[in-house]
Amino acid sequence: MRFAIDIPNFGLASDPHVIAELAYEAEEAGWDAFFLWDHINYNMRGSQETPIMVDPWITLTAIALRTKRILLGTMVTPLPRRRPWKIARETVTLDHLSHGRLILGVGLGSDRSREFSGFSETVNARAHGEMLDEGLEILAKLWSGEEVSYEGKHYQLSNVRFLPRPYQMPQIPIWVAGFWPNKKPFRRAAQWDGVFPLMREHEITPQDLREIVNYMRPYRTREKPLDIVSSGRTSGTDKAADAATIAAFIDAGATWWEETFTWQDTLEEVRQRIRLGPPLTGTNRPQW
C-alpha cells in the first residue's frame, strides 16, 4: 500500500508557492505522492465566492522542482476538454523534469461548474466518452516517438511525430477515474495502469471496492499489476483506527490510499495532516 495527498487546485491552497511547499512537506513526512485536482472553474456549493485557482500543470512544475522523490500528477484531468496533443507535450516535459515521477489521472469531467458549456464545448456524455477513448489512444501513440496518423470521430492527426519519448518507459502511468456503479469507466480503466473509483452518494467502502475489483478482473489484459486507488480521510492521530481502515481497503484489493481534501478544508488543517504522516508504513502491496 502506498499513500498520497490529494488537494484541489483552488480554495485552500490557491498559491503555487504554497502548494509546492506542501508537497515538499509531504515528501519529508513520508508520503508517496501528491496530486492536484484539474479544474478551470468550480462552483463551490454554499458559497457565493468566485474561487481563486491555479493552473495544475504549472503548479506541478513547481512541485517537481521543489521535491526529489514524491510522485505527482493530476487527479483527475478531464481529457475531453483538453487537446490530447497538448497534454502529450506537457506530460512528457513534466515527466523528464521530475525524472519519471508523473502519474496522469484522467476522466470524463462534468459540466456541474459549466466547465464545458461556459466555453461553448459539448456537454454530451457519450461524446465525452468517445473523446476520452480517442484521446488516450492518441496519447499512447504520440508518447511512442513514432510517426502518427490517426483518423477518429473527434480527432484527426496526419504524419506527426513527438520527441522526446517519456522518461518513464514504455509510457507515463495512466489512472482512469469513474463513478461506480457505471460500468464503462471500469472496463476502460482495466486497459490502462490504474483505477480511481468514485461514488456520487457516498465515499467508496471496502465492499464497494471489492465489487469493483471483481468486476474489472476479467477485463484486465495487461500483465502489469493494476493500481487500485482508495480514498478518504484518516486522523493521523488514532493509529489503531487508521490501521483498521487501511487494512480493510487492502483486503478489498487497494494498492493506494489517497488522503483527500476539499476546498472546505483550511490550509492549516491540510498542513497538520500532512505533517502527521501516512496512516501506515511498510504495508504489503496486493498484486493481481
SETOR-659602 format. One record per residue (C-alpha): x, y, z; residue in one letter. Coordinates in pm, 1 decimal. Each point is the difference from the previous one (the first is absolute). Layout:
BEGIN
<site><c1>X</c1><c2>Y</c2><c3>Z</c3><rest>a</rest></site>
...
***
This chain:
BEGIN
<site><c1>0.0</c1><c2>0.0</c2><c3>0.0</c3><rest>m</rest></site>
<site><c1>119.6</c1><c2>348.4</c2><c3>-88.0</c3><rest>r</rest></site>
<site><c1>-133.7</c1><c2>333.4</c2><c3>122.5</c3><rest>f</rest></site>
<site><c1>-81.2</c1><c2>328.5</c2><c3>-174.0</c3><rest>a</rest></site>
<site><c1>-124.3</c1><c2>348.8</c2><c3>78.4</c3><rest>i</rest></site>
<site><c1>-273.6</c1><c2>131.2</c2><c3>-232.9</c3><rest>d</rest></site>
<site><c1>-102.6</c1><c2>368.2</c2><c3>10.5</c3><rest>i</rest></site>
<site><c1>-203.5</c1><c2>235.8</c2><c3>-220.2</c3><rest>p</rest></site>
<site><c1>174.0</c1><c2>253.1</c2><c3>-223.5</c3><rest>n</rest></site>
<site><c1>-205.7</c1><c2>279.6</c2><c3>158.9</c3><rest>f</rest></site>
<site><c1>-127.3</c1><c2>111.8</c2><c3>336.4</c3><rest>g</rest></site>
<site><c1>223.2</c1><c2>-124.3</c2><c3>279.8</c3><rest>l</rest></site>
<site><c1>324.2</c1><c2>35.4</c2><c3>-195.2</c3><rest>a</rest></site>
<site><c1>-39.2</c1><c2>239.0</c2><c3>-289.1</c3><rest>s</rest></site>
<site><c1>365.5</c1><c2>107.4</c2><c3>-7.5</c3><rest>d</rest></site>
<site><c1>242.5</c1><c2>-224.2</c2><c3>-194.5</c3><rest>p</rest></site>
<site><c1>281.8</c1><c2>87.5</c2><c3>242.4</c3><rest>h</rest></site>
<site><c1>-209.8</c1><c2>-124.0</c2><c3>292.2</c3><rest>v</rest></site>
<site><c1>-102.9</c1><c2>-319.0</c2><c3>-181.6</c3><rest>i</rest></site>
<site><c1>359.8</c1><c2>-79.7</c2><c3>-93.7</c3><rest>a</rest></site>
<site><c1>98.4</c1><c2>44.6</c2><c3>364.5</c3><rest>e</rest></site>
<site><c1>-282.2</c1><c2>-234.1</c2><c3>109.1</c3><rest>l</rest></site>
<site><c1>132.8</c1><c2>-261.4</c2><c3>-242.8</c3><rest>a</rest></site>
<site><c1>349.0</c1><c2>40.6</c2><c3>145.4</c3><rest>y</rest></site>
<site><c1>-139.2</c1><c2>-48.8</c2><c3>351.9</c3><rest>e</rest></site>
<site><c1>-189.2</c1><c2>-308.7</c2><c3>-119.4</c3><rest>a</rest></site>
<site><c1>321.7</c1><c2>-144.1</c2><c3>-139.4</c3><rest>e</rest></site>
<site><c1>181.1</c1><c2>68.9</c2><c3>324.5</c3><rest>e</rest></site>
<site><c1>-281.3</c1><c2>-164.1</c2><c3>200.4</c3><rest>a</rest></site>
<site><c1>17.7</c1><c2>-323.0</c2><c3>-202.2</c3><rest>g</rest></site>
<site><c1>-295.5</c1><c2>28.5</c2><c3>-238.1</c3><rest>w</rest></site>
<site><c1>42.2</c1><c2>-172.7</c2><c3>-337.7</c3><rest>d</rest></site>
<site><c1>-187.7</c1><c2>238.3</c2><c3>-231.6</c3><rest>a</rest></site>
<site><c1>-154.8</c1><c2>344.8</c2><c3>-22.0</c3><rest>f</rest></site>
<site><c1>-295.7</c1><c2>56.1</c2><c3>-233.9</c3><rest>f</rest></site>
<site><c1>-192.0</c1><c2>307.9</c2><c3>-114.8</c3><rest>l</rest></site>
<site><c1>-352.9</c1><c2>29.4</c2><c3>-132.0</c3><rest>w</rest></site>
<site><c1>-26.7</c1><c2>136.6</c2><c3>-354.7</c3><rest>d</rest></site>
<site><c1>-272.1</c1><c2>265.1</c2><c3>-25.2</c3><rest>h</rest></site>
<site><c1>-21.9</c1><c2>320.6</c2><c3>-199.7</c3><rest>i</rest></site>
<site><c1>-316.6</c1><c2>112.6</c2><c3>178.8</c3><rest>n</rest></site>
<site><c1>-181.2</c1><c2>-125.0</c2><c3>308.9</c3><rest>y</rest></site>
<site><c1>-335.2</c1><c2>69.8</c2><c3>160.5</c3><rest>n</rest></site>
<site><c1>61.4</c1><c2>-24.5</c2><c3>373.9</c3><rest>m</rest></site>
<site><c1>-335.6</c1><c2>-113.8</c2><c3>138.3</c3><rest>r</rest></site>
<site><c1>-130.1</c1><c2>224.2</c2><c3>274.1</c3><rest>g</rest></site>
<site><c1>238.3</c1><c2>281.9</c2><c3>-89.6</c3><rest>s</rest></site>
<site><c1>-50.3</c1><c2>308.3</c2><c3>-215.7</c3><rest>q</rest></site>
<site><c1>373.5</c1><c2>53.4</c2><c3>-34.4</c3><rest>e</rest></site>
<site><c1>183.1</c1><c2>-43.6</c2><c3>-327.4</c3><rest>t</rest></site>
<site><c1>285.5</c1><c2>-240.2</c2><c3>74.5</c3><rest>p</rest></site>
<site><c1>359.6</c1><c2>106.9</c2><c3>-44.4</c3><rest>i</rest></site>
<site><c1>159.7</c1><c2>-276.4</c2><c3>-205.7</c3><rest>m</rest></site>
<site><c1>342.2</c1><c2>-109.3</c2><c3>-121.3</c3><rest>v</rest></site>
<site><c1>81.0</c1><c2>-185.1</c2><c3>-317.8</c3><rest>d</rest></site>
<site><c1>79.5</c1><c2>-356.9</c2><c3>109.4</c3><rest>p</rest></site>
<site><c1>267.5</c1><c2>-63.8</c2><c3>-260.6</c3><rest>w</rest></site>
<site><c1>205.8</c1><c2>309.4</c2><c3>76.1</c3><rest>i</rest></site>
<site><c1>-42.1</c1><c2>-72.9</c2><c3>371.5</c3><rest>t</rest></site>
<site><c1>116.4</c1><c2>-359.6</c2><c3>-51.6</c3><rest>l</rest></site>
<site><c1>311.3</c1><c2>144.5</c2><c3>-161.6</c3><rest>t</rest></site>
<site><c1>64.9</c1><c2>198.6</c2><c3>318.7</c3><rest>a</rest></site>
<site><c1>-51.9</c1><c2>-320.2</c2><c3>201.6</c3><rest>i</rest></site>
<site><c1>241.2</c1><c2>-194.1</c2><c3>-220.9</c3><rest>a</rest></site>
<site><c1>268.8</c1><c2>262.2</c2><c3>57.1</c3><rest>l</rest></site>
<site><c1>-59.4</c1><c2>12.4</c2><c3>378.0</c3><rest>r</rest></site>
<site><c1>6.1</c1><c2>-377.6</c2><c3>59.1</c3><rest>t</rest></site>
<site><c1>222.5</c1><c2>-296.5</c2><c3>-83.1</c3><rest>k</rest></site>
<site><c1>-181.3</c1><c2>-324.7</c2><c3>77.9</c3><rest>r</rest></site>
<site><c1>-375.7</c1><c2>44.5</c2><c3>27.6</c3><rest>i</rest></site>
<site><c1>-222.0</c1><c2>-95.4</c2><c3>-295.5</c3><rest>l</rest></site>
<site><c1>-227.6</c1><c2>268.2</c2><c3>-141.4</c3><rest>l</rest></site>
<site><c1>-285.6</c1><c2>49.0</c2><c3>-240.7</c3><rest>g</rest></site>
<site><c1>-356.5</c1><c2>108.5</c2><c3>-67.3</c3><rest>t</rest></site>
<site><c1>-287.6</c1><c2>-183.7</c2><c3>160.0</c3><rest>m</rest></site>
<site><c1>-169.5</c1><c2>37.8</c2><c3>-236.3</c3><rest>v</rest></site>
<site><c1>32.5</c1><c2>176.0</c2><c3>-335.3</c3><rest>t</rest></site>
<site><c1>-323.0</c1><c2>3.3</c2><c3>-205.1</c3><rest>p</rest></site>
<site><c1>164.0</c1><c2>-96.1</c2><c3>-327.4</c3><rest>l</rest></site>
<site><c1>-304.1</c1><c2>93.9</c2><c3>-216.1</c3><rest>p</rest></site>
<site><c1>54.7</c1><c2>368.9</c2><c3>79.7</c3><rest>r</rest></site>
<site><c1>369.7</c1><c2>-17.0</c2><c3>-80.4</c3><rest>r</rest></site>
<site><c1>176.3</c1><c2>-39.1</c2><c3>-333.1</c3><rest>r</rest></site>
<site><c1>166.7</c1><c2>-342.1</c2><c3>29.9</c3><rest>p</rest></site>
<site><c1>310.1</c1><c2>112.3</c2><c3>-191.3</c3><rest>w</rest></site>
<site><c1>43.8</c1><c2>293.5</c2><c3>239.3</c3><rest>k</rest></site>
<site><c1>-28.7</c1><c2>-239.0</c2><c3>294.4</c3><rest>i</rest></site>
<site><c1>254.6</c1><c2>-226.4</c2><c3>-171.2</c3><rest>a</rest></site>
<site><c1>253.8</c1><c2>284.5</c2><c3>-15.0</c3><rest>r</rest></site>
<site><c1>-67.1</c1><c2>117.5</c2><c3>355.8</c3><rest>e</rest></site>
<site><c1>16.3</c1><c2>-346.0</c2><c3>154.4</c3><rest>t</rest></site>
<site><c1>323.8</c1><c2>-101.1</c2><c3>-170.7</c3><rest>v</rest></site>
<site><c1>166.4</c1><c2>327.0</c2><c3>99.8</c3><rest>t</rest></site>
<site><c1>-114.2</c1><c2>-39.9</c2><c3>360.4</c3><rest>l</rest></site>
<site><c1>101.8</c1><c2>-366.3</c2><c3>3.4</c3><rest>d</rest></site>
<site><c1>354.3</c1><c2>94.7</c2><c3>-102.6</c3><rest>h</rest></site>
<site><c1>9.9</c1><c2>296.2</c2><c3>238.1</c3><rest>l</rest></site>
<site><c1>-97.5</c1><c2>-225.2</c2><c3>291.5</c3><rest>s</rest></site>
<site><c1>223.7</c1><c2>-290.1</c2><c3>-111.7</c3><rest>h</rest></site>
<site><c1>-291.7</c1><c2>-235.5</c2><c3>-49.7</c3><rest>g</rest></site>
<site><c1>-228.2</c1><c2>87.2</c2><c3>291.2</c3><rest>r</rest></site>
<site><c1>-317.4</c1><c2>89.8</c2><c3>-192.9</c3><rest>l</rest></site>
<site><c1>-333.5</c1><c2>-185.1</c2><c3>14.8</c3><rest>i</rest></site>
<site><c1>-279.2</c1><c2>117.7</c2><c3>-230.0</c3><rest>l</rest></site>
<site><c1>-350.3</c1><c2>-35.2</c2><c3>141.8</c3><rest>g</rest></site>
<site><c1>-277.5</c1><c2>38.7</c2><c3>-257.0</c3><rest>v</rest></site>
<site><c1>-377.7</c1><c2>0.3</c2><c3>-11.8</c3><rest>g</rest></site>
<site><c1>-302.5</c1><c2>135.3</c2><c3>-185.6</c3><rest>l</rest></site>
<site><c1>-49.9</c1><c2>312.3</c2><c3>209.3</c3><rest>g</rest></site>
<site><c1>-342.9</c1><c2>156.4</c2><c3>47.0</c3><rest>s</rest></site>
<site><c1>-181.2</c1><c2>323.5</c2><c3>-74.1</c3><rest>d</rest></site>
<site><c1>-112.3</c1><c2>60.9</c2><c3>359.7</c3><rest>r</rest></site>
<site><c1>211.3</c1><c2>315.9</c2><c3>9.0</c3><rest>s</rest></site>
<site><c1>-55.8</c1><c2>77.8</c2><c3>-370.3</c3><rest>r</rest></site>
<site><c1>352.3</c1><c2>-104.1</c2><c3>-87.8</c3><rest>e</rest></site>
<site><c1>-127.8</c1><c2>-111.3</c2><c3>-340.1</c3><rest>f</rest></site>
<site><c1>-310.6</c1><c2>207.6</c2><c3>-74.7</c3><rest>s</rest></site>
<site><c1>158.8</c1><c2>320.0</c2><c3>130.1</c3><rest>g</rest></site>
<site><c1>254.2</c1><c2>-26.1</c2><c3>-281.5</c3><rest>f</rest></site>
<site><c1>-232.4</c1><c2>-123.9</c2><c3>-277.1</c3><rest>s</rest></site>
<site><c1>116.6</c1><c2>-361.2</c2><c3>32.4</c3><rest>e</rest></site>
<site><c1>-235.2</c1><c2>-294.6</c2><c3>-38.3</c3><rest>t</rest></site>
<site><c1>-160.6</c1><c2>-132.7</c2><c3>316.6</c3><rest>v</rest></site>
<site><c1>-100.3</c1><c2>-332.6</c2><c3>-158.3</c3><rest>n</rest></site>
<site><c1>122.3</c1><c2>-281.2</c2><c3>228.2</c3><rest>a</rest></site>
<site><c1>18.2</c1><c2>-256.2</c2><c3>-281.1</c3><rest>r</rest></site>
<site><c1>218.0</c1><c2>237.5</c2><c3>-203.2</c3><rest>a</rest></site>
<site><c1>221.9</c1><c2>55.4</c2><c3>305.1</c3><rest>h</rest></site>
<site><c1>48.2</c1><c2>-375.7</c2><c3>33.7</c3><rest>g</rest></site>
<site><c1>96.0</c1><c2>-26.7</c2><c3>-366.3</c3><rest>e</rest></site>
<site><c1>240.8</c1><c2>292.8</c2><c3>35.8</c3><rest>m</rest></site>
<site><c1>156.8</c1><c2>-155.9</c2><c3>308.3</c3><rest>l</rest></site>
<site><c1>62.5</c1><c2>-331.5</c2><c3>-176.8</c3><rest>d</rest></site>
<site><c1>136.5</c1><c2>170.6</c2><c3>-311.0</c3><rest>e</rest></site>
<site><c1>212.0</c1><c2>234.1</c2><c3>212.0</c3><rest>g</rest></site>
<site><c1>156.0</c1><c2>-287.9</c2><c3>192.8</c3><rest>l</rest></site>
<site><c1>82.4</c1><c2>-180.8</c2><c3>-321.9</c3><rest>e</rest></site>
<site><c1>157.8</c1><c2>315.0</c2><c3>-143.1</c3><rest>i</rest></site>
<site><c1>206.1</c1><c2>55.8</c2><c3>315.8</c3><rest>l</rest></site>
<site><c1>143.8</c1><c2>-351.1</c2><c3>-15.6</c3><rest>a</rest></site>
<site><c1>83.2</c1><c2>38.1</c2><c3>-368.3</c3><rest>k</rest></site>
<site><c1>165.9</c1><c2>340.6</c2><c3>41.5</c3><rest>l</rest></site>
<site><c1>198.7</c1><c2>-120.5</c2><c3>301.9</c3><rest>w</rest></site>
<site><c1>139.5</c1><c2>-281.7</c2><c3>-216.6</c3><rest>s</rest></site>
<site><c1>225.4</c1><c2>240.5</c2><c3>-189.5</c3><rest>g</rest></site>
<site><c1>-113.0</c1><c2>-150.4</c2><c3>-328.5</c3><rest>e</rest></site>
<site><c1>-168.0</c1><c2>186.5</c2><c3>-285.5</c3><rest>e</rest></site>
<site><c1>-374.0</c1><c2>6.7</c2><c3>62.5</c3><rest>v</rest></site>
<site><c1>-304.2</c1><c2>32.8</c2><c3>-223.7</c3><rest>s</rest></site>
<site><c1>-340.4</c1><c2>-40.8</c2><c3>157.9</c3><rest>y</rest></site>
<site><c1>-354.7</c1><c2>22.0</c2><c3>-129.6</c3><rest>e</rest></site>
<site><c1>-262.9</c1><c2>10.5</c2><c3>272.9</c3><rest>g</rest></site>
<site><c1>-349.3</c1><c2>140.3</c2><c3>37.0</c3><rest>k</rest></site>
<site><c1>122.2</c1><c2>296.6</c2><c3>204.1</c3><rest>h</rest></site>
<site><c1>373.3</c1><c2>25.9</c2><c3>-70.8</c3><rest>y</rest></site>
<site><c1>214.4</c1><c2>-33.2</c2><c3>-309.5</c3><rest>q</rest></site>
<site><c1>380.6</c1><c2>-0.7</c2><c3>-19.0</c3><rest>l</rest></site>
<site><c1>210.4</c1><c2>-10.2</c2><c3>-314.2</c3><rest>s</rest></site>
<site><c1>363.7</c1><c2>-109.4</c2><c3>-3.3</c3><rest>n</rest></site>
<site><c1>115.0</c1><c2>151.1</c2><c3>329.2</c3><rest>v</rest></site>
<site><c1>281.5</c1><c2>-116.6</c2><c3>223.2</c3><rest>r</rest></site>
<site><c1>66.4</c1><c2>109.4</c2><c3>358.4</c3><rest>f</rest></site>
<site><c1>344.1</c1><c2>-20.4</c2><c3>159.0</c3><rest>l</rest></site>
<site><c1>135.2</c1><c2>-58.8</c2><c3>253.8</c3><rest>p</rest></site>
<site><c1>-179.0</c1><c2>-306.6</c2><c3>127.3</c3><rest>r</rest></site>
<site><c1>-103.5</c1><c2>0.6</c2><c3>367.1</c3><rest>p</rest></site>
<site><c1>264.2</c1><c2>-48.9</c2><c3>266.9</c3><rest>y</rest></site>
<site><c1>-202.0</c1><c2>-298.5</c2><c3>124.8</c3><rest>q</rest></site>
<site><c1>0.3</c1><c2>-289.9</c2><c3>-240.0</c3><rest>m</rest></site>
<site><c1>-202.7</c1><c2>-120.6</c2><c3>-174.3</c3><rest>p</rest></site>
<site><c1>-231.5</c1><c2>285.5</c2><c3>104.4</c3><rest>q</rest></site>
<site><c1>-125.2</c1><c2>225.4</c2><c3>278.2</c3><rest>i</rest></site>
<site><c1>-244.1</c1><c2>-188.6</c2><c3>227.2</c3><rest>p</rest></site>
<site><c1>-366.3</c1><c2>80.6</c2><c3>-66.0</c3><rest>i</rest></site>
<site><c1>-263.1</c1><c2>-34.8</c2><c3>272.2</c3><rest>w</rest></site>
<site><c1>-363.1</c1><c2>17.5</c2><c3>-112.3</c3><rest>v</rest></site>
<site><c1>-271.0</c1><c2>136.0</c2><c3>229.0</c3><rest>a</rest></site>
<site><c1>-363.2</c1><c2>-99.4</c2><c3>-9.9</c3><rest>g</rest></site>
<site><c1>-321.1</c1><c2>4.4</c2><c3>203.8</c3><rest>f</rest></site>
<site><c1>-118.2</c1><c2>-340.0</c2><c3>114.2</c3><rest>w</rest></site>
<site><c1>-239.5</c1><c2>-169.2</c2><c3>-76.8</c3><rest>p</rest></site>
<site><c1>45.2</c1><c2>128.8</c2><c3>-357.6</c3><rest>n</rest></site>
<site><c1>184.5</c1><c2>-283.2</c2><c3>-170.8</c3><rest>k</rest></site>
<site><c1>162.8</c1><c2>155.4</c2><c3>-308.5</c3><rest>k</rest></site>
<site><c1>264.4</c1><c2>204.8</c2><c3>189.3</c3><rest>p</rest></site>
<site><c1>120.6</c1><c2>-315.9</c2><c3>173.3</c3><rest>f</rest></site>
<site><c1>28.3</c1><c2>-201.4</c2><c3>-320.7</c3><rest>r</rest></site>
<site><c1>200.1</c1><c2>294.8</c2><c3>-134.7</c3><rest>r</rest></site>
<site><c1>221.9</c1><c2>17.3</c2><c3>308.7</c3><rest>a</rest></site>
<site><c1>79.4</c1><c2>-371.4</c2><c3>-24.9</c3><rest>a</rest></site>
<site><c1>187.9</c1><c2>71.8</c2><c3>-324.9</c3><rest>q</rest></site>
<site><c1>235.8</c1><c2>251.8</c2><c3>161.0</c3><rest>w</rest></site>
<site><c1>210.4</c1><c2>26.1</c2><c3>317.3</c3><rest>d</rest></site>
<site><c1>-233.9</c1><c2>87.0</c2><c3>283.6</c3><rest>g</rest></site>
<site><c1>-355.6</c1><c2>70.3</c2><c3>108.4</c3><rest>v</rest></site>
<site><c1>-133.1</c1><c2>275.8</c2><c3>223.8</c3><rest>f</rest></site>
<site><c1>-355.3</c1><c2>-98.8</c2><c3>102.4</c3><rest>p</rest></site>
<site><c1>-250.2</c1><c2>259.0</c2><c3>119.3</c3><rest>l</rest></site>
<site><c1>-364.9</c1><c2>-3.4</c2><c3>107.3</c3><rest>m</rest></site>
<site><c1>-249.9</c1><c2>283.0</c2><c3>-17.7</c3><rest>r</rest></site>
<site><c1>-199.4</c1><c2>-77.9</c2><c3>312.2</c3><rest>e</rest></site>
<site><c1>272.7</c1><c2>-94.4</c2><c3>247.8</c3><rest>h</rest></site>
<site><c1>367.9</c1><c2>-80.9</c2><c3>29.6</c3><rest>e</rest></site>
<site><c1>120.8</c1><c2>-333.9</c2><c3>-133.9</c3><rest>i</rest></site>
<site><c1>-16.0</c1><c2>-274.4</c2><c3>262.5</c3><rest>t</rest></site>
<site><c1>216.8</c1><c2>-314.0</c2><c3>9.1</c3><rest>p</rest></site>
<site><c1>-301.3</c1><c2>-200.7</c2><c3>-118.9</c3><rest>q</rest></site>
<site><c1>-50.0</c1><c2>239.8</c2><c3>-293.2</c3><rest>d</rest></site>
<site><c1>366.5</c1><c2>-33.4</c2><c3>-89.9</c3><rest>l</rest></site>
<site><c1>-14.6</c1><c2>-378.5</c2><c3>16.9</c3><rest>r</rest></site>
<site><c1>-292.7</c1><c2>0.8</c2><c3>-243.8</c3><rest>e</rest></site>
<site><c1>188.5</c1><c2>231.9</c2><c3>-234.5</c3><rest>i</rest></site>
<site><c1>315.0</c1><c2>-214.4</c2><c3>5.9</c3><rest>v</rest></site>
<site><c1>-200.3</c1><c2>-317.1</c2><c3>-65.7</c3><rest>n</rest></site>
<site><c1>-184.2</c1><c2>168.3</c2><c3>-287.7</c3><rest>y</rest></site>
<site><c1>321.9</c1><c2>125.9</c2><c3>-161.5</c3><rest>m</rest></site>
<site><c1>202.3</c1><c2>-318.1</c2><c3>30.2</c3><rest>r</rest></site>
<site><c1>-127.8</c1><c2>-171.4</c2><c3>-319.7</c3><rest>p</rest></site>
<site><c1>69.7</c1><c2>314.4</c2><c3>-204.0</c3><rest>y</rest></site>
<site><c1>364.1</c1><c2>30.4</c2><c3>102.6</c3><rest>r</rest></site>
<site><c1>224.5</c1><c2>-98.1</c2><c3>-292.1</c3><rest>t</rest></site>
<site><c1>337.8</c1><c2>139.8</c2><c3>107.7</c3><rest>r</rest></site>
<site><c1>251.0</c1><c2>-197.4</c2><c3>203.5</c3><rest>e</rest></site>
<site><c1>98.1</c1><c2>306.0</c2><c3>203.2</c3><rest>k</rest></site>
<site><c1>-193.8</c1><c2>20.5</c2><c3>330.8</c3><rest>p</rest></site>
<site><c1>-275.0</c1><c2>259.7</c2><c3>8.0</c3><rest>l</rest></site>
<site><c1>20.4</c1><c2>282.5</c2><c3>253.3</c3><rest>d</rest></site>
<site><c1>-326.9</c1><c2>13.8</c2><c3>195.7</c3><rest>i</rest></site>
<site><c1>-62.6</c1><c2>325.5</c2><c3>182.5</c3><rest>v</rest></site>
<site><c1>-207.2</c1><c2>38.2</c2><c3>315.6</c3><rest>s</rest></site>
<site><c1>-64.1</c1><c2>339.1</c2><c3>151.3</c3><rest>s</rest></site>
<site><c1>-135.8</c1><c2>170.6</c2><c3>308.1</c3><rest>g</rest></site>
<site><c1>126.9</c1><c2>151.7</c2><c3>323.3</c3><rest>r</rest></site>
<site><c1>195.1</c1><c2>-140.3</c2><c3>290.9</c3><rest>t</rest></site>
<site><c1>78.6</c1><c2>177.4</c2><c3>324.9</c3><rest>s</rest></site>
<site><c1>377.4</c1><c2>-30.9</c2><c3>7.6</c3><rest>g</rest></site>
<site><c1>-28.8</c1><c2>-17.5</c2><c3>380.2</c3><rest>t</rest></site>
<site><c1>-210.3</c1><c2>-310.2</c2><c3>68.6</c3><rest>d</rest></site>
<site><c1>243.8</c1><c2>-251.7</c2><c3>-144.5</c3><rest>k</rest></site>
<site><c1>-209.3</c1><c2>-305.4</c2><c3>87.2</c3><rest>a</rest></site>
<site><c1>-312.0</c1><c2>135.1</c2><c3>-171.2</c3><rest>a</rest></site>
<site><c1>202.2</c1><c2>116.3</c2><c3>-300.4</c3><rest>d</rest></site>
<site><c1>167.1</c1><c2>-339.9</c2><c3>-29.4</c3><rest>a</rest></site>
<site><c1>-339.3</c1><c2>-174.4</c2><c3>9.0</c3><rest>a</rest></site>
<site><c1>-135.1</c1><c2>227.7</c2><c3>-273.2</c3><rest>t</rest></site>
<site><c1>297.5</c1><c2>-60.9</c2><c3>-226.2</c3><rest>i</rest></site>
<site><c1>7.1</c1><c2>-374.8</c2><c3>68.5</c3><rest>a</rest></site>
<site><c1>-361.2</c1><c2>-31.6</c2><c3>-116.0</c3><rest>a</rest></site>
<site><c1>82.3</c1><c2>168.5</c2><c3>-330.8</c3><rest>f</rest></site>
<site><c1>315.7</c1><c2>-207.1</c2><c3>-48.1</c3><rest>i</rest></site>
<site><c1>-209.0</c1><c2>-311.9</c2><c3>52.5</c3><rest>d</rest></site>
<site><c1>-241.1</c1><c2>126.4</c2><c3>-267.8</c3><rest>a</rest></site>
<site><c1>287.7</c1><c2>36.6</c2><c3>-247.8</c3><rest>g</rest></site>
<site><c1>120.1</c1><c2>360.0</c2><c3>35.7</c3><rest>a</rest></site>
<site><c1>362.0</c1><c2>83.3</c2><c3>-75.5</c3><rest>t</rest></site>
<site><c1>-26.2</c1><c2>375.6</c2><c3>70.2</c3><rest>w</rest></site>
<site><c1>-168.6</c1><c2>216.2</c2><c3>261.9</c3><rest>w</rest></site>
<site><c1>-69.7</c1><c2>365.5</c2><c3>-85.3</c3><rest>e</rest></site>
<site><c1>-49.7</c1><c2>238.8</c2><c3>290.1</c3><rest>e</rest></site>
<site><c1>-249.4</c1><c2>227.7</c2><c3>-174.1</c3><rest>t</rest></site>
<site><c1>-69.6</c1><c2>361.8</c2><c3>93.0</c3><rest>f</rest></site>
<site><c1>-255.8</c1><c2>248.0</c2><c3>-134.1</c3><rest>t</rest></site>
<site><c1>-27.8</c1><c2>375.5</c2><c3>-31.2</c3><rest>w</rest></site>
<site><c1>-177.7</c1><c2>-0.1</c2><c3>337.3</c3><rest>q</rest></site>
<site><c1>318.3</c1><c2>-108.6</c2><c3>181.1</c3><rest>d</rest></site>
<site><c1>234.4</c1><c2>269.0</c2><c3>121.8</c3><rest>t</rest></site>
<site><c1>363.7</c1><c2>22.1</c2><c3>-93.8</c3><rest>l</rest></site>
<site><c1>98.9</c1><c2>-60.5</c2><c3>360.8</c3><rest>e</rest></site>
<site><c1>-214.5</c1><c2>-314.8</c2><c3>19.7</c3><rest>e</rest></site>
<site><c1>166.2</c1><c2>-139.0</c2><c3>-310.8</c3><rest>v</rest></site>
<site><c1>347.6</c1><c2>88.7</c2><c3>121.0</c3><rest>r</rest></site>
<site><c1>-61.1</c1><c2>-158.0</c2><c3>339.9</c3><rest>q</rest></site>
<site><c1>-122.0</c1><c2>-325.5</c2><c3>-156.2</c3><rest>r</rest></site>
<site><c1>294.8</c1><c2>-10.6</c2><c3>-239.9</c3><rest>i</rest></site>
<site><c1>248.5</c1><c2>41.7</c2><c3>283.7</c3><rest>r</rest></site>
<site><c1>-155.1</c1><c2>-290.8</c2><c3>194.0</c3><rest>l</rest></site>
<site><c1>105.5</c1><c2>-228.0</c2><c3>-284.6</c3><rest>g</rest></site>
<site><c1>-169.7</c1><c2>-288.8</c2><c3>-180.0</c3><rest>p</rest></site>
<site><c1>-241.8</c1><c2>-229.2</c2><c3>186.8</c3><rest>p</rest></site>
<site><c1>237.0</c1><c2>-297.3</c2><c3>-23.2</c3><rest>l</rest></site>
<site><c1>352.4</c1><c2>-82.9</c2><c3>-108.9</c3><rest>t</rest></site>
<site><c1>141.6</c1><c2>-321.7</c2><c3>-137.3</c3><rest>g</rest></site>
<site><c1>-331.6</c1><c2>-152.0</c2><c3>-111.9</c3><rest>t</rest></site>
<site><c1>-1.1</c1><c2>-261.0</c2><c3>-272.9</c3><rest>n</rest></site>
<site><c1>-134.2</c1><c2>85.5</c2><c3>-341.3</c3><rest>r</rest></site>
<site><c1>-253.5</c1><c2>-244.7</c2><c3>-150.9</c3><rest>p</rest></site>
<site><c1>59.8</c1><c2>-135.7</c2><c3>-352.1</c3><rest>q</rest></site>
<site><c1>-255.7</c1><c2>-126.4</c2><c3>-248.5</c3><rest>w</rest></site>
***
